[in-house]
Amino acid sequence: MVDVFYVETRKKIDSLNLSVLDSILGKTISLAATVQYLDILPTVQRYLEKRGHNVVVKDGAYYKGHVVGCQAQAFDLDSDDFLLLCDGSFHGLNNALLINKEINVFNGESLIKIEQKDLDKYYKEIKLKQNKFLINNKVGLLISNKMGQKSLSSDIVKNNIEKLGKKLYIFECDNVDIGEFENFNDIKIFVNTACFGLGIDDKRIINLHDIIEFLK
């Protein structure tokens, strides 16, 4: 057995282009960050407060103001605007979907916004995947063995899917290689219990929380 060590890292940013945040107009701003950006969170908070905003930083996944792709508890849903410090749009989109709110994403240099139209587009894709899950009798179940991603309720999920009269095929691994799906062309839909990003990236994958309503 190979020992695996998980080491947190913080992104080094030489300078912050904080002026781009001036376009955020809400009186109350809920502020959060991925683990790589936690070190600049206090600086961003002070900048916004000096400009008259009330900044809310709640307890998060592991640290104050900390979000991950599948957990958005650090956001305060009663705020006027939401600001996430991270790279790219992956965490921004995932968290926007979780809280069903538009989110501003700041990487230290530029600001982008996950808008309602982006959420609506994904919700339409979810509906298509839900229909695919309901009409297909063969279903794949993706289970990750990675720390923090392994589903503790996979047996319950398995039983509930089989109660729908479906033939279930279980794929349990450390890393999900979607290229391997080509070897299982008769399976049209895979239920994902691991990282939510898999369900966003591939039309053949639906996240578990998007079919929970059918498993009651």
PAMI-487161 format. One record per atom (N, C-alpha, C, CB): residue number from 1; y, x, z. Coordinates in steps of 0.2 Angstrom, whole numbers. Glycine has a CB too. Layout:
! residues N
[NUM, [Y, X, Z]]
...
//
This chain:
! residues 216
[1, [-6, 4, 0]]
[1, [0, 0, 0]]
[1, [6, 4, 0]]
[1, [0, -5, 6]]
[2, [11, 2, -4]]
[2, [17, 6, -5]]
[2, [23, 3, 0]]
[2, [20, 7, -12]]
[3, [26, 7, 4]]
[3, [31, 5, 8]]
[3, [37, 3, 4]]
[3, [32, 9, 14]]
[4, [41, -2, 5]]
[4, [47, -4, 2]]
[4, [52, -4, 7]]
[4, [46, -10, -2]]
[5, [58, -1, 5]]
[5, [64, -1, 10]]
[5, [69, -5, 6]]
[5, [66, 6, 12]]
[6, [73, -9, 9]]
[6, [78, -13, 6]]
[6, [85, -10, 10]]
[6, [78, -21, 7]]
[7, [89, -7, 5]]
[7, [95, -4, 8]]
[7, [101, -8, 5]]
[7, [95, 3, 6]]
[8, [105, -10, 10]]
[8, [112, -14, 8]]
[8, [117, -8, 5]]
[8, [115, -18, 14]]
[9, [120, -10, 0]]
[9, [125, -6, -3]]
[9, [132, -10, -3]]
[9, [123, -3, -10]]
[10, [137, -6, -3]]
[10, [144, -9, -4]]
[10, [147, -6, -10]]
[10, [148, -8, 3]]
[11, [151, -10, -14]]
[11, [154, -7, -20]]
[11, [160, -4, -18]]
[11, [155, -13, -24]]
[12, [161, 2, -21]]
[12, [167, 6, -20]]
[12, [172, 4, -25]]
[12, [166, 14, -20]]
[13, [178, 2, -23]]
[13, [183, 0, -27]]
[13, [189, 4, -26]]
[13, [185, -8, -27]]
[14, [192, 7, -31]]
[14, [198, 12, -30]]
[14, [204, 8, -29]]
[14, [198, 17, -35]]
[15, [205, 3, -32]]
[15, [211, -2, -32]]
[15, [209, -9, -33]]
[15, [217, 1, -37]]
[16, [213, -13, -30]]
[16, [212, -20, -31]]
[16, [218, -24, -35]]
[16, [211, -24, -24]]
[17, [216, -28, -40]]
[17, [221, -31, -43]]
[17, [222, -38, -40]]
[17, [220, -32, -51]]
[18, [225, -38, -34]]
[18, [226, -44, -30]]
[18, [231, -49, -33]]
[18, [228, -42, -23]]
[19, [235, -47, -38]]
[19, [240, -52, -40]]
[19, [237, -57, -44]]
[19, [245, -48, -45]]
[20, [231, -56, -47]]
[20, [227, -62, -51]]
[20, [226, -67, -47]]
[20, [221, -59, -54]]
[21, [225, -66, -40]]
[21, [224, -72, -35]]
[21, [230, -77, -34]]
[21, [222, -69, -29]]
[22, [236, -75, -37]]
[22, [241, -79, -36]]
[22, [241, -86, -40]]
[22, [248, -76, -38]]
[23, [236, -86, -45]]
[23, [235, -92, -49]]
[23, [231, -97, -45]]
[23, [231, -91, -55]]
[24, [228, -95, -39]]
[24, [225, -100, -35]]
[24, [230, -104, -30]]
[24, [219, -97, -30]]
[25, [230, -110, -31]]
[25, [236, -114, -28]]
[25, [234, -118, -22]]
[25, [239, -118, -33]]
[26, [228, -119, -20]]
[26, [226, -123, -15]]
[26, [229, -120, -8]]
[26, [219, -123, -14]]
[27, [231, -125, -4]]
[27, [233, -123, 3]]
[27, [228, -120, 7]]
[27, [236, -129, 6]]
[28, [222, -123, 7]]
[28, [217, -120, 11]]
[28, [211, -117, 6]]
[28, [213, -125, 15]]
[29, [210, -111, 7]]
[29, [205, -107, 2]]
[29, [199, -105, 6]]
[29, [208, -101, -1]]
[30, [193, -107, 4]]
[30, [187, -105, 7]]
[30, [185, -98, 4]]
[30, [181, -110, 7]]
[31, [184, -93, 8]]
[31, [183, -86, 5]]
[31, [176, -84, 7]]
[31, [188, -82, 8]]
[32, [172, -81, 2]]
[32, [166, -79, 4]]
[32, [164, -73, -1]]
[32, [160, -84, 3]]
[33, [159, -69, 0]]
[33, [157, -63, -4]]
[33, [150, -62, -4]]
[33, [161, -57, -2]]
[34, [147, -59, -9]]
[34, [141, -56, -9]]
[34, [141, -50, -5]]
[34, [138, -55, -17]]
[35, [135, -47, -3]]
[35, [135, -42, 2]]
[35, [138, -35, -1]]
[35, [128, -40, 3]]
[36, [138, -34, -8]]
[36, [142, -28, -11]]
[36, [149, -29, -10]]
[36, [140, -28, -18]]
[37, [152, -35, -9]]
[37, [159, -35, -8]]
[37, [162, -37, -1]]
[37, [161, -41, -13]]
[38, [158, -37, 4]]
[38, [160, -39, 10]]
[38, [165, -34, 13]]
[38, [154, -39, 15]]
[39, [166, -28, 11]]
[39, [171, -23, 14]]
[39, [178, -25, 12]]
[39, [169, -16, 12]]
[40, [178, -28, 6]]
[40, [185, -30, 3]]
[40, [187, -37, 5]]
[40, [186, -29, -4]]
[41, [183, -41, 9]]
[41, [184, -48, 10]]
[41, [190, -48, 15]]
[41, [178, -51, 14]]
[42, [191, -44, 20]]
[42, [197, -44, 25]]
[42, [203, -43, 21]]
[42, [196, -39, 30]]
[43, [203, -38, 16]]
[43, [209, -36, 12]]
[43, [212, -42, 8]]
[43, [208, -30, 8]]
[44, [207, -46, 5]]
[44, [208, -52, 1]]
[44, [211, -57, 6]]
[44, [202, -54, -3]]
[45, [208, -58, 12]]
[45, [210, -63, 16]]
[45, [217, -62, 18]]
[45, [205, -63, 22]]
[46, [219, -56, 20]]
[46, [226, -54, 22]]
[46, [231, -56, 17]]
[46, [226, -47, 25]]
[47, [229, -54, 11]]
[47, [233, -55, 5]]
[47, [235, -62, 4]]
[47, [230, -52, -2]]
[48, [230, -66, 4]]
[48, [231, -74, 3]]
[48, [235, -77, 9]]
[48, [224, -77, 3]]
[49, [233, -74, 15]]
[49, [237, -77, 21]]
[49, [244, -75, 21]]
[49, [234, -75, 27]]
[50, [246, -69, 18]]
[50, [253, -68, 18]]
[50, [257, -72, 12]]
[50, [253, -60, 16]]
[51, [253, -75, 8]]
[51, [256, -79, 3]]
[51, [255, -87, 5]]
[51, [253, -78, -4]]
[52, [254, -88, 11]]
[52, [255, -95, 14]]
[52, [248, -99, 14]]
[52, [260, -98, 11]]
[53, [243, -96, 12]]
[53, [237, -100, 12]]
[53, [233, -100, 18]]
[53, [232, -97, 6]]
[54, [230, -105, 20]]
[54, [225, -105, 26]]
[54, [218, -103, 23]]
[54, [225, -112, 29]]
[55, [216, -97, 25]]
[55, [209, -95, 23]]
[55, [204, -96, 28]]
[55, [210, -87, 21]]
[56, [198, -99, 25]]
[56, [193, -101, 30]]
[56, [187, -96, 28]]
[56, [191, -108, 29]]
[57, [185, -92, 33]]
[57, [179, -88, 32]]
[57, [173, -90, 37]]
[57, [181, -80, 33]]
[58, [168, -93, 35]]
[58, [163, -96, 39]]
[58, [157, -91, 40]]
[58, [161, -103, 37]]
[59, [153, -92, 45]]
[59, [147, -89, 46]]
[59, [142, -90, 39]]
[59, [143, -91, 52]]
[60, [139, -85, 37]]
[60, [136, -85, 31]]
[60, [128, -84, 31]]
[60, [138, -81, 26]]
[61, [125, -81, 26]]
[61, [118, -80, 26]]
[61, [116, -75, 31]]
[61, [116, -77, 19]]
[62, [119, -69, 32]]
[62, [118, -64, 37]]
[62, [124, -62, 40]]
[62, [114, -58, 34]]
[63, [130, -62, 37]]
[63, [136, -60, 40]]
[63, [141, -65, 39]]
[63, [138, -53, 36]]
[64, [147, -65, 42]]
[64, [152, -69, 41]]
[64, [155, -69, 34]]
[64, [158, -68, 46]]
[65, [155, -75, 31]]
[65, [158, -75, 24]]
[65, [153, -73, 19]]
[65, [164, -71, 23]]
[66, [146, -72, 20]]
[66, [141, -69, 16]]
[66, [137, -74, 13]]
[66, [137, -64, 20]]
[67, [137, -74, 6]]
[67, [133, -79, 2]]
[67, [128, -75, -2]]
[67, [137, -83, -3]]
[68, [122, -78, -3]]
[68, [117, -76, -8]]
[68, [116, -81, -14]]
[68, [110, -74, -5]]
[69, [112, -80, -19]]
[69, [112, -84, -24]]
[69, [109, -91, -23]]
[69, [108, -81, -29]]
[70, [105, -91, -17]]
[70, [102, -98, -16]]
[70, [105, -101, -9]]
[70, [95, -97, -15]]
[71, [110, -98, -6]]
[71, [113, -100, 0]]
[71, [120, -100, 0]]
[71, [110, -96, 6]]
[72, [123, -106, 1]]
[72, [131, -106, 0]]
[72, [134, -108, 7]]
[72, [133, -110, -5]]
[73, [131, -108, 12]]
[73, [133, -110, 19]]
[73, [140, -107, 21]]
[73, [128, -110, 24]]
[74, [142, -102, 18]]
[74, [148, -98, 20]]
[74, [154, -102, 17]]
[74, [148, -91, 18]]
[75, [153, -107, 13]]
[75, [159, -110, 10]]
[75, [160, -117, 14]]
[75, [157, -112, 3]]
[76, [167, -118, 15]]
[76, [169, -124, 19]]
[76, [171, -129, 14]]
[76, [175, -122, 23]]
[77, [167, -134, 14]]
[77, [167, -140, 8]]
[77, [174, -144, 9]]
[77, [161, -144, 9]]
[78, [177, -143, 14]]
[78, [184, -147, 15]]
[78, [190, -143, 12]]
[78, [185, -149, 22]]
[79, [189, -137, 10]]
[79, [194, -133, 8]]
[79, [197, -136, 1]]
[79, [192, -126, 7]]
[80, [203, -133, -1]]
[80, [206, -135, -7]]
[80, [203, -131, -13]]
[80, [213, -135, -7]]
[81, [202, -125, -12]]
[81, [199, -120, -17]]
[81, [194, -116, -14]]
[81, [205, -116, -20]]
[82, [190, -113, -18]]
[82, [184, -109, -16]]
[82, [185, -102, -20]]
[82, [178, -112, -18]]
[83, [184, -97, -16]]
[83, [185, -90, -19]]
[83, [179, -86, -17]]
[83, [192, -86, -17]]
[84, [175, -83, -22]]
[84, [169, -79, -21]]
[84, [171, -72, -24]]
[84, [163, -82, -24]]
[85, [169, -67, -20]]
[85, [170, -60, -22]]
[85, [163, -57, -24]]
[85, [173, -56, -16]]
[86, [163, -56, -30]]
[86, [156, -54, -33]]
[86, [157, -51, -40]]
[86, [151, -59, -32]]
[87, [151, -49, -43]]
[87, [151, -47, -50]]
[87, [149, -52, -54]]
[87, [147, -40, -51]]
[88, [151, -53, -60]]
[88, [149, -58, -65]]
[88, [149, -65, -63]]
[88, [142, -56, -66]]
[89, [145, -69, -66]]
[89, [146, -76, -65]]
[89, [139, -79, -62]]
[89, [147, -80, -71]]
[90, [134, -75, -61]]
[90, [127, -77, -58]]
[90, [128, -81, -51]]
[90, [122, -72, -58]]
[91, [131, -77, -47]]
[91, [132, -80, -40]]
[91, [137, -85, -40]]
[91, [134, -74, -35]]
[92, [142, -85, -44]]
[92, [147, -90, -44]]
[92, [144, -96, -47]]
[92, [153, -88, -49]]
[93, [140, -96, -52]]
[93, [137, -102, -55]]
[93, [132, -105, -50]]
[93, [134, -101, -61]]
[94, [128, -101, -47]]
[94, [123, -104, -42]]
[94, [126, -107, -36]]
[94, [119, -98, -40]]
[95, [131, -104, -33]]
[95, [135, -107, -27]]
[95, [139, -113, -29]]
[95, [139, -101, -24]]
[96, [142, -113, -35]]
[96, [145, -119, -37]]
[96, [141, -125, -38]]
[96, [149, -118, -44]]
[97, [135, -124, -41]]
[97, [129, -129, -41]]
[97, [127, -131, -34]]
[97, [123, -126, -45]]
[98, [127, -127, -30]]
[98, [124, -128, -23]]
[98, [129, -133, -19]]
[98, [123, -122, -19]]
[99, [136, -131, -20]]
[99, [141, -135, -17]]
[99, [144, -141, -21]]
[99, [146, -131, -14]]
[100, [142, -140, -27]]
[100, [145, -145, -32]]
[100, [153, -145, -32]]
[100, [143, -152, -31]]
[101, [155, -139, -33]]
[101, [163, -138, -33]]
[101, [164, -132, -38]]
[101, [165, -136, -26]]
[102, [170, -132, -41]]
[102, [173, -127, -45]]
[102, [174, -121, -40]]
[102, [179, -129, -49]]
[103, [172, -115, -43]]
[103, [173, -109, -39]]
[103, [177, -103, -43]]
[103, [166, -106, -37]]
[104, [182, -100, -40]]
[104, [185, -94, -43]]
[104, [181, -88, -41]]
[104, [192, -94, -40]]
[105, [180, -84, -46]]
[105, [176, -78, -45]]
[105, [180, -71, -46]]
[105, [170, -78, -49]]
[106, [181, -67, -41]]
[106, [185, -61, -41]]
[106, [181, -55, -40]]
[106, [191, -62, -36]]
[107, [181, -50, -45]]
[107, [177, -44, -45]]
[107, [182, -38, -43]]
[107, [174, -43, -51]]
[108, [187, -39, -40]]
[108, [192, -34, -38]]
[108, [197, -32, -44]]
[108, [188, -28, -37]]
[109, [196, -34, -50]]
[109, [200, -33, -55]]
[109, [202, -39, -59]]
[109, [197, -28, -60]]
[110, [198, -44, -61]]
[110, [199, -50, -64]]
[110, [197, -56, -61]]
[110, [196, -49, -71]]
[111, [199, -62, -63]]
[111, [197, -68, -60]]
[111, [195, -73, -65]]
[111, [204, -71, -56]]
[112, [189, -76, -64]]
[112, [186, -81, -68]]
[112, [185, -87, -64]]
[112, [180, -78, -72]]
[113, [184, -93, -68]]
[113, [183, -99, -64]]
[113, [177, -102, -67]]
[113, [189, -103, -64]]
[114, [172, -104, -62]]
[114, [167, -109, -64]]
[114, [169, -116, -64]]
[114, [161, -107, -59]]
[115, [170, -119, -69]]
[115, [174, -125, -70]]
[115, [168, -131, -70]]
[115, [178, -126, -76]]
[116, [171, -137, -69]]
[116, [167, -143, -69]]
[116, [163, -144, -75]]
[116, [171, -149, -68]]
[117, [166, -142, -81]]
[117, [162, -142, -87]]
[117, [156, -138, -88]]
[117, [167, -141, -93]]
[118, [157, -132, -84]]
[118, [151, -128, -84]]
[118, [145, -131, -79]]
[118, [153, -121, -80]]
[119, [147, -134, -74]]
[119, [142, -138, -70]]
[119, [139, -144, -74]]
[119, [146, -140, -63]]
[120, [143, -147, -77]]
[120, [141, -153, -81]]
[120, [136, -151, -86]]
[120, [147, -157, -84]]
[121, [137, -145, -90]]
[121, [133, -143, -95]]
[121, [126, -141, -91]]
[121, [135, -136, -98]]
[122, [126, -138, -86]]
[122, [120, -136, -82]]
[122, [116, -143, -80]]
[122, [121, -132, -76]]
[123, [120, -148, -77]]
[123, [117, -154, -75]]
[123, [113, -157, -81]]
[123, [122, -158, -72]]
[124, [116, -157, -87]]
[124, [112, -160, -93]]
[124, [106, -156, -94]]
[124, [117, -160, -99]]
[125, [106, -150, -93]]
[125, [100, -146, -94]]
[125, [95, -148, -89]]
[125, [101, -138, -94]]
[126, [97, -149, -83]]
[126, [92, -151, -78]]
[126, [89, -157, -79]]
[126, [96, -151, -71]]
[127, [92, -162, -82]]
[127, [90, -169, -84]]
[127, [84, -168, -89]]
[127, [95, -173, -87]]
[128, [85, -163, -94]]
[128, [80, -162, -99]]
[128, [74, -159, -96]]
[128, [83, -158, -105]]
[129, [75, -154, -92]]
[129, [69, -151, -88]]
[129, [65, -156, -84]]
[129, [72, -145, -84]]
[130, [69, -160, -81]]
[130, [66, -165, -77]]
[130, [61, -170, -81]]
[130, [71, -170, -73]]
[131, [64, -172, -87]]
[131, [60, -176, -91]]
[131, [54, -172, -94]]
[131, [64, -178, -97]]
[132, [54, -166, -95]]
[132, [49, -162, -97]]
[132, [44, -161, -92]]
[132, [51, -154, -99]]
[133, [46, -160, -85]]
[133, [41, -160, -80]]
[133, [37, -167, -79]]
[133, [45, -159, -73]]
[134, [41, -172, -80]]
[134, [37, -179, -79]]
[134, [32, -180, -85]]
[134, [43, -184, -79]]
[135, [34, -178, -91]]
[135, [29, -180, -96]]
[135, [24, -176, -98]]
[135, [34, -181, -103]]
[136, [24, -169, -95]]
[136, [19, -165, -96]]
[136, [14, -165, -91]]
[136, [22, -157, -97]]
[137, [7, -165, -92]]
[137, [2, -165, -88]]
[137, [0, -158, -85]]
[137, [-4, -168, -91]]
[138, [2, -153, -89]]
[138, [0, -146, -86]]
[138, [7, -143, -84]]
[138, [-3, -141, -92]]
[139, [7, -140, -78]]
[139, [13, -137, -75]]
[139, [11, -130, -71]]
[139, [16, -142, -69]]
[140, [16, -126, -72]]
[140, [15, -119, -69]]
[140, [19, -119, -63]]
[140, [17, -113, -74]]
[141, [16, -116, -58]]
[141, [20, -115, -51]]
[141, [21, -108, -50]]
[141, [16, -118, -45]]
[142, [28, -105, -50]]
[142, [30, -98, -49]]
[142, [31, -97, -42]]
[142, [36, -97, -53]]
[143, [27, -92, -39]]
[143, [28, -90, -32]]
[143, [29, -83, -31]]
[143, [21, -92, -28]]
[144, [34, -81, -28]]
[144, [36, -74, -27]]
[144, [33, -71, -21]]
[144, [44, -73, -28]]
[145, [31, -65, -21]]
[145, [29, -62, -15]]
[145, [34, -57, -12]]
[145, [23, -57, -16]]
[146, [40, -57, -15]]
[146, [46, -53, -12]]
[146, [48, -56, -6]]
[146, [51, -53, -17]]
[147, [50, -51, -1]]
[147, [54, -53, 5]]
[147, [60, -57, 4]]
[147, [55, -47, 9]]
[148, [61, -63, 7]]
[148, [66, -67, 6]]
[148, [66, -72, 0]]
[148, [72, -63, 5]]
[149, [61, -71, -4]]
[149, [60, -76, -9]]
[149, [53, -80, -9]]
[149, [60, -72, -16]]
[150, [49, -78, -5]]
[150, [42, -81, -4]]
[150, [43, -88, -1]]
[150, [37, -77, 0]]
[151, [40, -93, -5]]
[151, [41, -100, -2]]
[151, [36, -101, 3]]
[151, [40, -105, -8]]
[152, [38, -104, 9]]
[152, [34, -105, 15]]
[152, [31, -112, 14]]
[152, [38, -105, 21]]
[153, [33, -116, 9]]
[153, [30, -122, 8]]
[153, [26, -123, 1]]
[153, [35, -127, 8]]
[154, [24, -118, -1]]
[154, [20, -118, -8]]
[154, [14, -122, -8]]
[154, [19, -111, -10]]
[155, [10, -122, -2]]
[155, [4, -126, -2]]
[155, [6, -134, -2]]
[155, [0, -125, 4]]
[156, [12, -136, 1]]
[156, [14, -143, 1]]
[156, [16, -145, -6]]
[156, [20, -144, 6]]
[157, [20, -140, -9]]
[157, [22, -141, -16]]
[157, [17, -142, -20]]
[157, [27, -136, -18]]
[158, [12, -138, -20]]
[158, [6, -138, -24]]
[158, [2, -145, -23]]
[158, [1, -133, -22]]
[159, [1, -147, -17]]
[159, [-2, -154, -16]]
[159, [2, -159, -19]]
[159, [-4, -154, -9]]
[160, [8, -159, -18]]
[160, [12, -165, -20]]
[160, [13, -165, -28]]
[160, [19, -164, -17]]
[161, [13, -160, -31]]
[161, [13, -160, -38]]
[161, [6, -162, -41]]
[161, [14, -153, -41]]
[162, [1, -160, -38]]
[162, [-6, -163, -40]]
[162, [-7, -170, -39]]
[162, [-11, -159, -36]]
[163, [-3, -173, -34]]
[163, [-4, -180, -32]]
[163, [-1, -184, -38]]
[163, [0, -181, -26]]
[164, [3, -181, -42]]
[164, [6, -184, -48]]
[164, [1, -184, -54]]
[164, [12, -181, -50]]
[165, [-5, -182, -53]]
[165, [-10, -181, -58]]
[165, [-9, -176, -63]]
[165, [-10, -188, -62]]
[166, [-6, -171, -61]]
[166, [-5, -165, -65]]
[166, [-10, -159, -64]]
[166, [3, -163, -65]]
[167, [-11, -156, -69]]
[167, [-15, -150, -68]]
[167, [-11, -144, -67]]
[167, [-20, -148, -75]]
[168, [-12, -141, -61]]
[168, [-7, -135, -59]]
[168, [-10, -128, -60]]
[168, [-5, -137, -52]]
[169, [-6, -124, -62]]
[169, [-8, -117, -63]]
[169, [-3, -113, -59]]
[169, [-8, -115, -71]]
[170, [-6, -109, -54]]
[170, [-1, -105, -50]]
[170, [-1, -98, -52]]
[170, [-5, -105, -43]]
[171, [6, -95, -52]]
[171, [7, -89, -54]]
[171, [11, -85, -48]]
[171, [12, -88, -61]]
[172, [7, -81, -45]]
[172, [10, -78, -39]]
[172, [11, -70, -40]]
[172, [5, -79, -33]]
[173, [17, -67, -39]]
[173, [18, -60, -41]]
[173, [24, -58, -38]]
[173, [19, -60, -49]]
[174, [26, -51, -38]]
[174, [32, -49, -36]]
[174, [38, -50, -40]]
[174, [31, -41, -35]]
[175, [36, -49, -47]]
[175, [42, -50, -52]]
[175, [39, -54, -57]]
[175, [44, -43, -55]]
[176, [43, -59, -59]]
[176, [41, -64, -64]]
[176, [44, -62, -71]]
[176, [45, -71, -62]]
[177, [39, -60, -75]]
[177, [40, -58, -82]]
[177, [40, -64, -86]]
[177, [35, -52, -84]]
[178, [45, -67, -89]]
[178, [45, -73, -93]]
[178, [42, -71, -100]]
[178, [52, -76, -93]]
[179, [42, -65, -101]]
[179, [39, -63, -108]]
[179, [31, -65, -108]]
[179, [39, -56, -109]]
[180, [28, -65, -102]]
[180, [21, -67, -101]]
[180, [20, -74, -102]]
[180, [19, -65, -94]]
[181, [25, -78, -102]]
[181, [24, -85, -103]]
[181, [21, -87, -110]]
[181, [31, -89, -103]]
[182, [22, -82, -115]]
[182, [19, -83, -122]]
[182, [12, -83, -122]]
[182, [22, -77, -126]]
[183, [9, -81, -116]]
[183, [1, -81, -116]]
[183, [-1, -88, -113]]
[183, [-1, -75, -111]]
[184, [4, -92, -112]]
[184, [2, -99, -109]]
[184, [6, -104, -112]]
[184, [3, -99, -101]]
[185, [5, -104, -119]]
[185, [9, -109, -123]]
[185, [8, -116, -122]]
[185, [8, -107, -130]]
[186, [2, -118, -119]]
[186, [1, -125, -117]]
[186, [4, -127, -111]]
[186, [-7, -126, -117]]
[187, [7, -123, -107]]
[187, [11, -125, -101]]
[187, [19, -125, -104]]
[187, [10, -120, -95]]
[188, [21, -131, -104]]
[188, [28, -131, -106]]
[188, [34, -131, -101]]
[188, [29, -138, -110]]
[189, [32, -132, -94]]
[189, [36, -132, -89]]
[189, [34, -128, -83]]
[189, [38, -139, -87]]
[190, [38, -124, -80]]
[190, [36, -120, -74]]
[190, [41, -122, -68]]
[190, [36, -112, -76]]
[191, [38, -123, -63]]
[191, [42, -125, -57]]
[191, [43, -118, -53]]
[191, [38, -130, -52]]
[192, [49, -117, -52]]
[192, [51, -110, -48]]
[192, [52, -111, -41]]
[192, [57, -107, -52]]
[193, [49, -108, -37]]
[193, [50, -108, -29]]
[193, [53, -101, -27]]
[193, [44, -109, -26]]
[194, [55, -97, -32]]
[194, [58, -90, -30]]
[194, [66, -91, -31]]
[194, [55, -85, -34]]
[195, [68, -85, -34]]
[195, [76, -85, -35]]
[195, [78, -90, -40]]
[195, [77, -78, -38]]
[196, [83, -94, -38]]
[196, [86, -99, -42]]
[196, [88, -97, -49]]
[196, [92, -102, -38]]
[197, [90, -90, -50]]
[197, [92, -88, -56]]
[197, [87, -89, -62]]
[197, [94, -81, -55]]
[198, [81, -89, -60]]
[198, [76, -90, -65]]
[198, [77, -97, -68]]
[198, [69, -89, -62]]
[199, [78, -102, -64]]
[199, [79, -109, -67]]
[199, [85, -109, -71]]
[199, [79, -113, -61]]
[200, [90, -105, -71]]
[200, [96, -105, -75]]
[200, [95, -102, -81]]
[200, [102, -102, -71]]
[201, [91, -96, -81]]
[201, [90, -92, -87]]
[201, [86, -94, -92]]
[201, [88, -85, -84]]
[202, [81, -99, -91]]
[202, [76, -101, -95]]
[202, [75, -108, -95]]
[202, [69, -97, -94]]
[203, [74, -111, -101]]
[203, [74, -118, -102]]
[203, [67, -121, -100]]
[203, [75, -120, -109]]
[204, [62, -116, -99]]
[204, [55, -118, -97]]
[204, [54, -118, -90]]
[204, [50, -113, -101]]
[205, [59, -116, -86]]
[205, [59, -116, -79]]
[205, [63, -120, -76]]
[205, [60, -108, -77]]
[206, [61, -124, -71]]
[206, [65, -129, -67]]
[206, [64, -127, -60]]
[206, [63, -136, -68]]
[207, [70, -127, -56]]
[207, [69, -125, -49]]
[207, [67, -130, -45]]
[207, [76, -123, -46]]
[208, [63, -128, -39]]
[208, [60, -133, -35]]
[208, [64, -139, -33]]
[208, [56, -130, -29]]
[209, [70, -137, -31]]
[209, [75, -142, -28]]
[209, [77, -147, -33]]
[209, [81, -139, -25]]
[210, [76, -146, -40]]
[210, [78, -151, -45]]
[210, [72, -156, -46]]
[210, [79, -147, -51]]
[211, [66, -155, -43]]
[211, [61, -160, -44]]
[211, [59, -163, -37]]
[211, [55, -157, -48]]
[212, [62, -161, -32]]
[212, [60, -163, -25]]
[212, [60, -171, -25]]
[212, [65, -161, -20]]
[213, [64, -174, -28]]
[213, [65, -182, -28]]
[213, [58, -185, -31]]
[213, [71, -184, -32]]
[214, [54, -181, -35]]
[214, [48, -184, -38]]
[214, [42, -182, -34]]
[214, [47, -181, -45]]
[215, [43, -178, -29]]
[215, [37, -176, -25]]
[215, [37, -180, -18]]
[215, [38, -169, -23]]
[216, [41, -185, -17]]
[216, [41, -188, -10]]
[216, [35, -193, -10]]
[216, [47, -192, -9]]
//
